[in-house]
Amino acid sequence: MLLVMEMTPDRWSYTGEYLREVFGACDSHLANLMEEGVARGLPDIAVSPDVGRLLMILTSMTRAECAVELGTLGGFSAIWIARGLKPNGRLITVEPVDLHADFAEEQFARAGVAEKVKVRRGFALDVLPKLVAELGPASVDVLFFDAIKTEYPKYFELARPLLRSGGLLIADNVLGAGSWWIDAENNPHRQGADTLNRMVSADPDFEAVAVPLREGVLIAKRL
Ligand SMILES: C[S@@+](CC[C@H](N)C(=O)[O-])C[C@H]1O[C@@H](n2cnc3c(N)ncnc32)[C@H](O)[C@@H]1O
């Protein structure tokens, strides 16, 4: 807690700029994807390229054949995950907003990953129990949470049975940089992320850590 208090928004933003400068390269499609998305009415809230690269590396390190993402937006993070999958791998990405899902599907085709990535239209809390029934326990190699922060603890409860031993749970915004310091006690998004961090950290079936890329990424390996 003390360390968090000593980190200032200026220091955080300097560190973030450095990480993006050194580790944030991406191809021209990905570099322009969110600009095109914003022009089409999407909010500018995708992960940064350095987080995308982390997703790709982690997905490939688990030799993932099946990944599930909550929160597609324009498909930016999904394309990084898809690039980390094994050749026969697939990603199911969950998104309730048609404008976002339609745009993302166009991007998957442009990126050449349309065969691997399927958008499941709906709310994560409705879709997750269906995925558990359809895919079965321990069937997923990578889970990525990036939808509603206040729902993160519930996502963990629902999605936990899906994750195989050795698989990774990854969650974005778990150090909520833009809001971490501001009215922390009354910020439900911060509390959702904090509850998830503590749930996963205390779970004897997981080994977890968070890294301060962009707004913080939780990485938890199922033992
Ligand atoms: C932060 S954005 C996702 C960004 C995306 N992962 C990326 O980095 O490219 C969050 C997305 O979650 C979607 N969303 C909102 N409510 C949701 C819900 N209940 N279940 C799943 N997704 C939801 C939003 O429409 C939005 O597209």
PDBQT file of the ligand as one rigid body, heavy atoms in Angstrom, charges set to zero:
ROOT
HETATM    1  C1  LIG A 301     -11.610  -1.946 -22.581  1.00  0.00    +0.000 C 
HETATM    2  S1  LIG A 301     -12.636  -2.422 -23.880  1.00  0.00    +0.000 S 
HETATM    3  C2  LIG A 301     -11.830  -3.862 -24.500  1.00  0.00    +0.000 C 
HETATM    4  C3  LIG A 301     -10.567  -3.528 -25.225  1.00  0.00    +0.000 C 
HETATM    5  C4  LIG A 301      -9.990  -4.683 -26.024  1.00  0.00    +0.000 C 
HETATM    6  N1  LIG A 301      -9.763  -5.842 -25.177  1.00  0.00    +0.000 N 
HETATM    7  C5  LIG A 301      -8.676  -4.257 -26.639  1.00  0.00    +0.000 C 
HETATM    8  O1  LIG A 301      -7.730  -4.028 -25.876  1.00  0.00    +0.000 OA
HETATM    9  O2  LIG A 301      -8.587  -4.135 -27.873  1.00  0.00    +0.000 OA
HETATM   10  C6  LIG A 301     -14.018  -3.124 -23.083  1.00  0.00    +0.000 C 
HETATM   11  C7  LIG A 301     -15.027  -3.756 -24.017  1.00  0.00    +0.000 C 
HETATM   12  O3  LIG A 301     -15.920  -4.511 -23.194  1.00  0.00    +0.000 OA
HETATM   13  C8  LIG A 301     -17.198  -4.394 -23.755  1.00  0.00    +0.000 C 
HETATM   14  N2  LIG A 301     -18.193  -4.690 -22.715  1.00  0.00    +0.000 N 
HETATM   15  C9  LIG A 301     -18.989  -3.837 -22.042  1.00  0.00    +0.000 A 
HETATM   16  N3  LIG A 301     -19.772  -4.504 -21.186  1.00  0.00    +0.000 NA
HETATM   17  C10 LIG A 301     -19.457  -5.810 -21.325  1.00  0.00    +0.000 A 
HETATM   18  C11 LIG A 301     -19.933  -6.985 -20.731  1.00  0.00    +0.000 A 
HETATM   19  N4  LIG A 301     -20.869  -6.950 -19.781  1.00  0.00    +0.000 N 
HETATM   20  N5  LIG A 301     -19.410  -8.162 -21.132  1.00  0.00    +0.000 NA
HETATM   21  C12 LIG A 301     -18.435  -8.205 -22.083  1.00  0.00    +0.000 A 
HETATM   22  N6  LIG A 301     -17.941  -7.107 -22.675  1.00  0.00    +0.000 NA
HETATM   23  C13 LIG A 301     -18.444  -5.930 -22.307  1.00  0.00    +0.000 A 
HETATM   24  C14 LIG A 301     -17.264  -2.946 -24.222  1.00  0.00    +0.000 C 
HETATM   25  O4  LIG A 301     -18.305  -2.773 -25.176  1.00  0.00    +0.000 OA
HETATM   26  C15 LIG A 301     -15.887  -2.774 -24.783  1.00  0.00    +0.000 C 
HETATM   27  O5  LIG A 301     -15.870  -3.081 -26.156  1.00  0.00    +0.000 OA
ENDROOT
TORSDOF 0
